[in-house]
Amino acid sequence: MKSQIDSSNQTQKQAYRAWVAALGTKDPNCIVLKRKYNRASRFFKRQTARAKSKHVVKIGEQLSSYPTGTRKFWLLSKAALGNFSQPSMPPLHMRNDTLTHTAKEKADLLCTLFASNSTLDDNGKTPPTIPRCQSSMPDVQFRQKTVRRALFSLDARRAALATTTTT
């Protein structure tokens, strides 16, 4: 299978080089060469996909032939899975001693855990009332005209100079 992939890859590269050379010389056969390159590229992609699927089937057959708890089984399964396909959070234990595997189950379990940790028992008491303060602050009004005047009065060069000297 590897030799088939290598030969289709070489065919694709040759077709690409021929097409690029035809582009450079403004050959009238350029369109035909482009089609050949596209065909070779699609063929190479199909060959690669077939090889990958055959490889996965082969690993699956090997895994099914090994007993589950053996060292060979775990070495092959770890090599097949790799670190990239492992979820970042391991399975979690629920209260009924079952494991959560899906992301939704884990999220629901963590949600109930955080909710139970964040809930206080108030023993039926109402929260205290906070007395109102007698003084109040007047409303602050920002007018566009006043803000513009203040911004235009700033010296941008002075601000830039201050930041360069302090650092």
N, C-alpha and C positions, 0 to 999 in steps of 0.2 A: 504494500500500500504506500509505503514511504517513497518508493521509486516512482510510482504513478504521480504522487503529489509533486515530487521534485521535477519530473518531466513536464507536468502541466505548468508549474511555476516558470520553468525555463522558456516554455512556449509563450507564456504571457509576457515575459520580459523581452523576448525577441520581437514579438508583435508590437510592443510599446516602442522599442527602439526604431523599428521600421516606420512606424507611424510618425514619430517625432522627426526622423530624418526626412520623411516626405513633406512634413510641414515646413521644414527649413528650406527645402529646395522648391517648394510650391508645386509639388508633383500633382498631376490631375488624378492620380490613383489614391489620393489622400483619404477620401471617403471610404473606399474599399478597405484600406489598411486600418482605419479607425474601427470599422465593423469587425474586422478580424481580431483586433485588440480587445474589443468589448466581449466578443464571443469567448476568447481565451481567458479573459478575466472572470467571466461567469462560470466557465468550466472549472477553473482553479478554485473558486469559492465553493462550488458543489463538491469537488473532490475533498476539500478540507472539512466540510461539514460531515460528509460520509465517514471520513477517517475518525473524526471526533466521536460520532455516534457509535461506531464500531468499538472504539476504545472504551467508551462508557459501558457498553454491553459486555465486553470482555471482563472489565473490572467487576461488574455486577455478578457475572457467572462465577468468577473466582471467589467473591465474597459469599455467595450462596453455598459454595463447596466447603468452606471452612466452618468449623463449629464456632458459635457466637462468642464464647468466652476465651478463645485461644489468642495467643500472642500474634500469630500471623493475621488473623481477622482484624485485630485492632490496628496493627501496623498498616495494613492495606487500606482500611477505612479512613485512617487519619491522612494517609498520603492522597487518597482520592478526594477527600473533602477539602483539605487544605484549610488554612486559617481564614481565608476570605469568605467562605460560605458559612462559617459559624456565627450564630447570633452573638452580639456583644454581651448580652445578659443570659446567663445559664437558666435552665428551668428552675422554677420556684416551687416550694412546698406550700400547698394549701392546708387549711386546718383539718381537713378530712384525710390527710396523708396521701393526697394525690399530687401529681406534678402538673404544673402549667407549662405548656410548650409554645402556644401561639402568642403573638404580640398582644392581642386583645385580652386574653386571659391574664397575662402578666400585668397589663395596664389596669385591669379591673381589680386584681389582687392588691396591687400597690395603692390604688385609689382607696379601697376599703381600709387598708392598713394606715394610711396617712390620715384618713377621716377619723378613725378610731383614736389615733394618737392626738389629734387636734381637738377632739371634743371634750369639754369639761362637764362634769356633773354639777348642775347648779342647785340640786335638792329642791327644786320648785321655787326658788327665790327669784324675784325680779331684779333686774340691774338697778343700781342706784341712780337717782336723778341728780343731775349736775345743776346747781343754781345758776341763774343768769347773772351776768355781770351788769352793774349799773351804768358803767361808762361805755361809750361806743365810739368807734372811729369814723370820721366822716368819709363819704365815698371818695375814692380816688378816680379822677378822670384824666385820661390821656387823650389829648387832641392831636390829630395828625399834624397840624400846623406846628405845634410846639415840639413834637418829636423830630420833625424834619429840621427845624431851626437848630435844635440841639445837636443833631447828627452832622449837619453842615458846618457847625462851628468847631467840630473836632479837627485837629491837625493830624492827618494820617501819617505824615513823615515823622512826626514826633513819637507817635505810638510805635512805629516800626523801629525807630532808634532805641526806644526804651526796651523793647523785647530783645534786641541784639546785644545790648550792653549788659543785661541781667543774666544772660545765659553764658 
